[in-house]
Amino acid sequence: MQDWMKRMMLFGVGLAALTREKTEEFVKELVKKGELSEKEGRELVRELMEKSKKVTRDLEAKTEEMVAATLQRLNIPTRKELDELKERVAKLEKRGE
């Protein structure tokens, strides 16, 4: 499961980089055609990148929620729950020694 999450995150990072490159390319064309000033172009790229980051954060949050809900439905313990159980077992073993 963690490998899948890593791949999705790397995909998102790659997509963000590609998106910035394509956005800058598109805006340069608009500037070149005289449809935007250079200042307007820089501002447009900045705004689009901010929106892209927000969408990426929202997508990550939704993905995490979906994974957590799926794990809960399947009754799979979380890392925290496993760590708590390990701690309890260690304490009980100490008492029994």
QUIZI-V73272 format. One record per pair of residues at least 6 apart in sequence whose ideal C-beta (glycine too) atoms are under 8 Angstrom apart, sorted by the first residue. I is the first residue (numbers start at 1). GAP is how many residues later the second one is. D is the distance in Angstrom with one decimal. If there is no record, write none. Layout:
i = (I/I)
gap = (GAP/GAP)
d = (D/D)
This chain:
i = (1/5/5/8/9/12/12/12/16/16/16/19/19/20/20/20/23/23/23/23/24/27/27/27/27/28/30/30/30/31/31/31/31/36/68/71/77)
gap = (66/58/62/55/51/44/47/48/36/37/40/30/33/25/29/32/22/25/26/29/21/9/14/17/18/13/6/11/14/6/7/9/10/8/10/7/8)
d = (7.3/7.7/7.1/6.7/7.5/5.7/7.1/7.2/6.3/7.5/6.1/8.0/5.6/7.7/6.0/7.6/5.7/5.2/7.0/8.0/5.7/6.8/4.4/5.6/5.3/7.1/4.5/6.4/8.0/7.1/5.7/7.9/4.5/6.7/8.0/6.9/7.5)
